[in-house]
Structure formats: C-alpha cells, structure tokens
Amino acid sequence: MLDYEISPADLAARNKATATPMSKAEPLKPAPVLLDVREPWEYQIAHIPGSTLMPMGDVPSRAHVELDPDAPIVVICHAGVRSMNVTHWLRENGFENAQSLRGGIDAWSREIDPKIPRY
C-alpha cells in the first residue's frame, strides 16, 4: 500500500518519469491527477500547472463523479493538513492510490518550483 504522503521531490521525480520511460521494456506509468483542495482564491494566487481545483468541501459530492478510483491521485493544499484529511477520506471511499503532498504547495514552491508564489 502507498504511503499516505509523497514528498515534493518524489512527486517531481514521478512526474518526470511519467514523461519519459526508463527503458523500452518498462511501461510508461500514468501521471498522477493533481487534486488541489484549496479555495478558489488560493488557487488563483498559486497552483501547480495542470492541477484540478476541487475545494475540500466539494470533494464528497464530486469525487465519485469526477475522479477515477483506480488512478494515482496527489492531493494538494497550502501546507499539507487539508490534503491529508482529504487523502484519508478518499482512501476510506475506495481511492486507494491517493496521496497527500507533504508540506503542500508551500513546500513545492520552496523545494521544486520557486516561480510559484508563496502566501
């Protein structure tokens, strides 16, 4: 079973690996769905390109409609607390490949992409 959290460095490496296979014999793994559970105003300030906004309060009503329970999902918030709560909820509701981004978008900005504003 996957860890409940993924570090920014591990997510960056995973994103890179999904773009280019390690070898011809190794199949290309699907890129994770980046699920941003912050509020729209937070998303407007800073977000990871390609992420999907689904505020935390909307997850129970939208998850089973908009997300594939078999897909890898990385849940993002500001610092990692909301995303961990949503990850726990997703796992309890059949999304076994959900993980929380450790430290949230703040850690992503500090460690991976300093062009993303911090707030």
Buried (B, 14 or more C-beta within 10 A) or exposed (E): EEEBBBBBEBBBEBBEBBEEEEEEEEEEEEBBBBBBBBBEEBBEBBBBEEBBBBBBEEBEEEBEEEBEBEBBBBBBBBBBEBBBBBBBBBBEBEBEBBBBBBBBBBBBBEBBBEEBEEE
